[in-house]
Amino acid sequence: MTPIITAFERSPDGGKGLARDMHVRWALEEAGQPYDVRLLSFKAMKEPEHLALHPFGQIPTYEEGDLALFESGAIVFHIAERHAGLLPDDANARARAITWMFAALNTMEPPIFDRDLAKVLDRDEPWYEQRLSALEDSIRKRLSDLSSRLGDADWLDGAFSAGDLLMVTVLRRLQGSGMLEEYPNLSAYVARGEARPAFKRAFDAQLAVFTAASTG
């Protein structure tokens, strides 16, 4: 059965592929699995039908037969467990790849996402500059640690894995900020992820939705 994922009808990211359906699209493309997409308005995301799939009224969700999942990390993990190409066969390497999945979403992403929110919601607050500076200090500390760990390797732990997929999608949020460029090996790492054919297919698919919504 072809899985169905949900995505924004009109993504607020301007077609940059930053919404979390991109995590899932990319994973499915890496796994060579077909999928369908159900597009949702912001209003529809808060209606009972969608809340039955995602109790917090967000995207993406994933439906396959009787299985319904939410949270992009959990969905990517489900895909990676069931299809080759996203998790190593070796048990220890597999465990390390899963660790990097958690690190991307639990360690790297929170201050990066909070910075995005602050720039939108807090810009007029008297403490905005102090808040932004603190977040950027936290981000740089984590980028420095990640840069040291990656070194001159192509990927985080040998071959490309779901850990890299999620880490690259998180780091892409920093493009244009100038911070990622302070760490050339991380900029190159993100570029390698974006150069993967599966990423390009996923990006083009979500961009087509944004383009259609903008011209429709």
N, C-alpha and C positions, 0 to 999 in steps of 0.2 A: 504494500500500500504506500502510495506517495505521501510523504509527510506534508503538512501545511504549517507554515509559520506566519506570524503576524508582523506587520511593519506599519510605520506611519504613512498615512495617506499623503500628508504634507510634512515632510521632515523639517524640523527647525534647524538642522545643521547646514542647510544650503547645498545639499548634494555632496557633502564632503565625506560621506561614509563613516560618520562618527556615531550614529545611532546604533544601539546594541543588536539590532537585527543583522548588522554587518558581521558580527562575530559568528552568528549561526550560518549565514549565507556562505561565508568563507569556509567554515568547517565542512559544510555539505559539498561544496565544490572540491575541496581537497579530497574528500572521500569518494568523489565521483557519483554522488547520489542526487537524483532528481528531486525537486521539491516545488510545491505551489506556495503562493503568497496571498494572504488575505489582508488587504489594506484597510486601515482603520482611521477614522477621524478622531480628534481629541474627545469629542462628545461620546462616540461609540466606545472608546476605551473605558469609560466610567459607567457603562450600562451593564445590567445584570448578565447578559450573555457573555460578555468578555470577562467580567469579574469572576464568573464561574471558572474561567481558565487561569486568570491571573488576579489573585485577591487584592493586589495593590493597584490594579488598573493601569499597567504599563505594557510595554512591548519589549522583547518578543515573547510569543508563546510558541509551543510546538505540539502538534497533534499528529498522532500516528495510530490509527485504529482506536483502541480503547485507552491508549496512553495520552495523557495531556501533561505537559511540563511548562514551567515558567522559570525565569532567571537564565540569562544567557550563558553563564558559566556552567550551570547544571546541564543545559541543553548541549553545549559543546562537548562536555564530558560524556553524555549519553551517546552522541554521534561517534566520538573517538573510541569508546569502548566496543562499539558494534561494527565498526568498519576500519579497514586497514589504512595506514598512512598518517595517523595523528598521535599514536602512542606506540612506543617501542615494544617489541616482543619480550625482551629481557625484563624480568620482574623488577630488578633494582632500577634500571633505566626508566621503566614505566612509572615507578613510584616517584622518581626525581622529576619526570615530566609533569606529573600531577601536582607536585609541590610547586613548580613554576606557574602552573595555572592559578593556584591559590595566591602565590606571591603577586602575580599581575593584578588580580582583582582586589586583594585585601591589603597589600602593602603599597604598591605603586599607584593604583588608581585613586584612592580617596583624596589625597591632597591635590592631585591634578584636576579631579572633577570639582572639588570645592573651589579651586581657583576659577574655573569656568563660571560657577554659580556666583561667586563674589563679584566678578567683573560685570555680571548682568544685574544682580539684585542689590548689591551693596555700594555701588559706585558713588552714590550721593550721601553716604553716611560719613560722619566726621572721622571715624576710625578706619575708613576703607584702605588708605595707604598702608597703615600698620598691619592690618589683616592680610593684605595682598603680599606684603614683604615677608610676613611670617610663613605664609603658604609657599612662597617661592623658595625660601630658605629650606623648608622641609622637602620640597621637590628636588632641589639641587643635591641635597644630602643623599636622597635615594637614587638619583641619577648617577651620582659619583660612585656609590656602592655597586650599582648595577654595571656601570662602565668598567670598574675594576674587575668584577667577576667575569664579564664577557671577554675582556681582553681583545685579542685579535682573532677570536673564533667567529665562525659564521653564525652559529646558533648557540643557545644557552647550554645545551648538554648533548653534543654530538649532532645527530640528525635533527632536522626540523620536526617539531612536535606541536601538540595543542598548547603547550606552555609558551612556545614562541608566537603562535597565532594570537593568543590573548595578550601577551606582552606587547606585540607590535600594535595591536588595535588600541591599547591604552596609550602608548607613547605617541601615536599619531595625533592625539589631542593637543600635544605641545607644538606641533608644527606651526610656524609663524610667530611663536613666542620668543624665539631666540635662545631659549634654554636648551633645547635638544641639540642645537648646533654647537654648544659649548663642549659637547662630547662627541667627537667625530666618529668614534666606533659605534655609538648608538644611532647616529644619523645614518650611517652606512647599514646598520642592522635593520632599521626600519625600511630603508630603500630596498634591501634584499627581500623583505617580506612583501612589499608592494610590487616587486617585479615577478612574483610567482604567478603563473598563469591562473591558478585558482582564485587568487586575490583579485586579479584583473576582471575575471568573469563576475565575481560577486560585486565588485565595485560598479561595474558597468550596469548590472541588473538593478542595483538600488538607485543609481544615477538616472536611469531611464524612468523610474517612478517619479523622482523629483522633477525631471524635465517635463514629463507629461502633465504633472500637477501644475507646473508653472505656466504652461502654454495652453492648458485646457480651459 
